[in-house]
Amino acid sequence: MLHSDNPAKCCSYCGGRDHDYEDCPKRKADAEKEQAAREPGPAARVEPGLN
């Protein structure tokens, strides 16, 4: 059996075997989408005195 010097990689977020959890591109993209969804857009803001 061959033993590599590199440890086996497996992402627990998406199951990919070419990167670790910390380097997961899907996890980062999902986190950015959640951040954008939580922040109100410019149209959602109400300026005081303009109503």
N, CA, C and O atoms as CSV, one atom per row, in Angstrom:
chain,resi,resn,atom,element,x,y,z
A,1,MET,N,N,0.840,-1.176,0.000
A,1,MET,CA,C,0.000,0.000,0.000
A,1,MET,C,C,0.888,1.243,0.000
A,1,MET,O,O,1.912,1.280,0.682
A,2,LEU,N,N,0.495,2.247,-0.759
A,2,LEU,CA,C,1.258,3.477,-0.851
A,2,LEU,C,C,0.866,4.425,0.269
A,2,LEU,O,O,-0.314,4.579,0.585
A,3,HIS,N,N,1.844,5.043,0.851
A,3,HIS,CA,C,1.595,6.025,1.909
A,3,HIS,C,C,2.142,7.364,1.447
A,3,HIS,O,O,3.345,7.510,1.230
A,4,SER,N,N,1.281,8.311,1.303
A,4,SER,CA,C,1.672,9.648,0.875
A,4,SER,C,C,2.133,10.463,2.072
A,4,SER,O,O,1.714,10.220,3.203
A,5,ASP,N,N,3.005,11.436,1.809
A,5,ASP,CA,C,3.424,12.346,2.876
A,5,ASP,C,C,2.337,13.360,3.190
A,5,ASP,O,O,2.314,13.938,4.276
A,6,ASN,N,N,1.435,13.577,2.238
A,6,ASN,CA,C,0.341,14.518,2.444
A,6,ASN,C,C,-0.830,13.816,3.120
A,6,ASN,O,O,-1.196,12.705,2.738
A,7,PRO,N,N,-1.420,14.470,4.130
A,7,PRO,CA,C,-2.605,13.865,4.760
A,7,PRO,C,C,-3.784,13.890,3.800
A,7,PRO,O,O,-3.865,14.751,2.923
A,8,ALA,N,N,-4.683,12.952,3.969
A,8,ALA,CA,C,-5.881,12.898,3.121
A,8,ALA,C,C,-6.748,14.115,3.408
A,8,ALA,O,O,-6.907,14.519,4.560
A,9,LYS,N,N,-7.298,14.686,2.366
A,9,LYS,CA,C,-8.175,15.844,2.512
A,9,LYS,C,C,-9.603,15.407,2.256
A,9,LYS,O,O,-9.879,14.615,1.355
A,10,CYS,N,N,-10.495,15.933,3.057
A,10,CYS,CA,C,-11.916,15.696,2.845
A,10,CYS,C,C,-12.663,16.830,3.524
A,10,CYS,O,O,-12.544,17.039,4.732
A,11,CYS,N,N,-13.428,17.552,2.736
A,11,CYS,CA,C,-14.174,18.681,3.262
A,11,CYS,C,C,-15.452,18.181,3.929
A,11,CYS,O,O,-16.253,17.483,3.306
A,12,SER,N,N,-15.636,18.536,5.175
A,12,SER,CA,C,-16.845,18.104,5.882
A,12,SER,C,C,-18.055,18.946,5.491
A,12,SER,O,O,-19.180,18.594,5.847
A,13,TYR,N,N,-17.856,20.052,4.766
A,13,TYR,CA,C,-18.975,20.893,4.352
A,13,TYR,C,C,-19.616,20.364,3.075
A,13,TYR,O,O,-20.832,20.189,3.006
A,14,CYS,N,N,-18.778,20.108,2.051
A,14,CYS,CA,C,-19.347,19.699,0.766
A,14,CYS,C,C,-18.944,18.285,0.360
A,14,CYS,O,O,-19.471,17.747,-0.614
A,15,GLY,N,N,-18.019,17.684,1.093
A,15,GLY,CA,C,-17.596,16.326,0.770
A,15,GLY,C,C,-16.488,16.261,-0.270
A,15,GLY,O,O,-16.076,15.169,-0.663
A,16,GLY,N,N,-16.001,17.406,-0.721
A,16,GLY,CA,C,-14.924,17.429,-1.706
A,16,GLY,C,C,-13.644,16.856,-1.134
A,16,GLY,O,O,-13.377,16.982,0.061
A,17,ARG,N,N,-12.856,16.227,-1.989
A,17,ARG,CA,C,-11.628,15.603,-1.523
A,17,ARG,C,C,-10.371,16.347,-1.957
A,17,ARG,O,O,-9.256,15.865,-1.759
A,18,ASP,N,N,-10.557,17.519,-2.548
A,18,ASP,CA,C,-9.386,18.270,-2.993
A,18,ASP,C,C,-9.075,19.473,-2.104
A,18,ASP,O,O,-8.151,20.232,-2.397
A,19,HIS,N,N,-9.834,19.653,-1.024
A,19,HIS,CA,C,-9.601,20.769,-0.109
A,19,HIS,C,C,-10.143,20.413,1.272
A,19,HIS,O,O,-10.931,19.480,1.429
A,20,ASP,N,N,-9.698,21.185,2.271
A,20,ASP,CA,C,-10.188,21.023,3.633
A,20,ASP,C,C,-11.383,21.950,3.865
A,20,ASP,O,O,-11.714,22.771,3.009
A,21,TYR,N,N,-12.018,21.815,5.010
A,21,TYR,CA,C,-13.187,22.622,5.372
A,21,TYR,C,C,-12.863,24.118,5.317
A,21,TYR,O,O,-13.646,24.909,4.792
A,22,GLU,N,N,-11.697,24.499,5.865
A,22,GLU,CA,C,-11.325,25.910,5.923
A,22,GLU,C,C,-11.166,26.518,4.537
A,22,GLU,O,O,-11.367,27.722,4.372
A,23,ASP,N,N,-10.811,25.716,3.539
A,23,ASP,CA,C,-10.566,26.211,2.183
A,23,ASP,C,C,-11.730,25.946,1.235
A,23,ASP,O,O,-11.568,26.082,0.022
A,24,CYS,N,N,-12.881,25.578,1.745
A,24,CYS,CA,C,-14.005,25.189,0.902
A,24,CYS,C,C,-14.587,26.393,0.161
A,24,CYS,O,O,-15.069,27.332,0.795
A,25,PRO,N,N,-14.547,26.378,-1.174
A,25,PRO,CA,C,-15.109,27.507,-1.924
A,25,PRO,C,C,-16.630,27.596,-1.798
A,25,PRO,O,O,-17.183,28.695,-1.824
A,26,LYS,N,N,-17.311,26.461,-1.663
A,26,LYS,CA,C,-18.772,26.473,-1.519
A,26,LYS,C,C,-19.173,27.082,-0.182
A,26,LYS,O,O,-20.138,27.843,-0.111
A,27,ARG,N,N,-18.449,26.754,0.865
A,27,ARG,CA,C,-18.745,27.294,2.192
A,27,ARG,C,C,-18.557,28.810,2.193
A,27,ARG,O,O,-19.371,29.538,2.761
A,28,LYS,N,N,-17.486,29.282,1.560
A,28,LYS,CA,C,-17.231,30.719,1.511
A,28,LYS,C,C,-18.313,31.431,0.714
A,28,LYS,O,O,-18.768,32.503,1.114
A,29,ALA,N,N,-18.733,30.853,-0.409
A,29,ALA,CA,C,-19.785,31.465,-1.230
A,29,ALA,C,C,-21.106,31.496,-0.469
A,29,ALA,O,O,-21.827,32.492,-0.519
A,30,ASP,N,N,-21.428,30.410,0.237
A,30,ASP,CA,C,-22.667,30.365,1.015
A,30,ASP,C,C,-22.637,31.393,2.146
A,30,ASP,O,O,-23.656,32.018,2.442
A,31,ALA,N,N,-21.482,31.569,2.776
A,31,ALA,CA,C,-21.354,32.546,3.854
A,31,ALA,C,C,-21.546,33.958,3.319
A,31,ALA,O,O,-22.163,34.793,3.981
A,32,GLU,N,N,-21.020,34.235,2.121
A,32,GLU,CA,C,-21.205,35.558,1.519
A,32,GLU,C,C,-22.669,35.794,1.164
A,32,GLU,O,O,-23.167,36.910,1.317
A,33,LYS,N,N,-23.362,34.766,0.694
A,33,LYS,CA,C,-24.783,34.904,0.367
A,33,LYS,C,C,-25.599,35.191,1.629
A,33,LYS,O,O,-26.501,36.029,1.611
A,34,GLU,N,N,-25.282,34.492,2.726
A,34,GLU,CA,C,-25.993,34.717,3.978
A,34,GLU,C,C,-25.739,36.127,4.492
A,34,GLU,O,O,-26.654,36.784,4.991
A,35,GLN,N,N,-24.499,36.594,4.373
A,35,GLN,CA,C,-24.145,37.944,4.824
A,35,GLN,C,C,-24.936,38.977,4.028
A,35,GLN,O,O,-25.465,39.926,4.606
A,36,ALA,N,N,-25.022,38.808,2.726
A,36,ALA,CA,C,-25.755,39.744,1.874
A,36,ALA,C,C,-27.246,39.711,2.186
A,36,ALA,O,O,-27.910,40.745,2.124
A,37,ALA,N,N,-27.779,38.545,2.518
A,37,ALA,CA,C,-29.202,38.424,2.829
A,37,ALA,C,C,-29.536,39.110,4.157
A,37,ALA,O,O,-30.643,39.620,4.328
A,38,ARG,N,N,-28.589,39.127,5.092
A,38,ARG,CA,C,-28.826,39.742,6.388
A,38,ARG,C,C,-28.731,41.261,6.332
A,38,ARG,O,O,-29.381,41.949,7.118
A,39,GLU,N,N,-27.933,41.788,5.415
A,39,GLU,CA,C,-27.758,43.230,5.318
A,39,GLU,C,C,-28.897,43.831,4.495
A,39,GLU,O,O,-29.186,43.350,3.399
A,40,PRO,N,N,-29.536,44.863,5.004
A,40,PRO,CA,C,-30.601,45.496,4.216
A,40,PRO,C,C,-30.008,46.253,3.034
A,40,PRO,O,O,-28.943,46.860,3.141
A,41,GLY,N,N,-30.694,46.209,1.937
A,41,GLY,CA,C,-30.252,46.907,0.748
A,41,GLY,C,C,-30.555,48.387,0.850
A,41,GLY,O,O,-31.235,48.807,1.786
A,42,PRO,N,N,-30.071,49.193,-0.084
A,42,PRO,CA,C,-30.315,50.637,-0.032
A,42,PRO,C,C,-31.798,50.988,-0.128
A,42,PRO,O,O,-32.217,51.984,0.461
A,43,ALA,N,N,-32.594,50.221,-0.837
A,43,ALA,CA,C,-34.021,50.504,-0.982
A,43,ALA,C,C,-34.778,50.183,0.303
A,43,ALA,O,O,-35.877,50.697,0.514
A,44,ALA,N,N,-34.209,49.347,1.160
A,44,ALA,CA,C,-34.895,48.950,2.386
A,44,ALA,C,C,-34.730,49.975,3.502
A,44,ALA,O,O,-35.475,49.952,4.481
A,45,ARG,N,N,-33.760,50.874,3.359
A,45,ARG,CA,C,-33.551,51.873,4.398
A,45,ARG,C,C,-34.603,52.972,4.293
A,45,ARG,O,O,-35.016,53.354,3.198
A,46,VAL,N,N,-35.023,53.467,5.437
A,46,VAL,CA,C,-35.972,54.566,5.479
A,46,VAL,C,C,-35.287,55.743,6.152
A,46,VAL,O,O,-34.863,55.658,7.304
A,47,GLU,N,N,-35.186,56.827,5.427
A,47,GLU,CA,C,-34.567,58.020,5.982
A,47,GLU,C,C,-35.582,58.771,6.846
A,47,GLU,O,O,-36.732,58.927,6.437
A,48,PRO,N,N,-35.194,59.223,7.995
A,48,PRO,CA,C,-36.125,59.969,8.847
A,48,PRO,C,C,-36.526,61.290,8.200
A,48,PRO,O,O,-35.685,61.994,7.640
A,49,GLY,N,N,-37.801,61.621,8.279
A,49,GLY,CA,C,-38.309,62.873,7.748
A,49,GLY,C,C,-38.699,62.814,6.288
A,49,GLY,O,O,-39.185,63.810,5.754
A,50,LEU,N,N,-38.510,61.701,5.625
A,50,LEU,CA,C,-38.868,61.604,4.217
A,50,LEU,C,C,-40.192,60.880,4.000
A,50,LEU,O,O,-40.598,60.671,2.857
A,51,ASN,N,N,-40.865,60.497,5.072
A,51,ASN,CA,C,-42.128,59.773,4.928
A,51,ASN,C,C,-43.294,60.702,4.816
A,51,ASN,O,O,-44.432,60.252,4.689
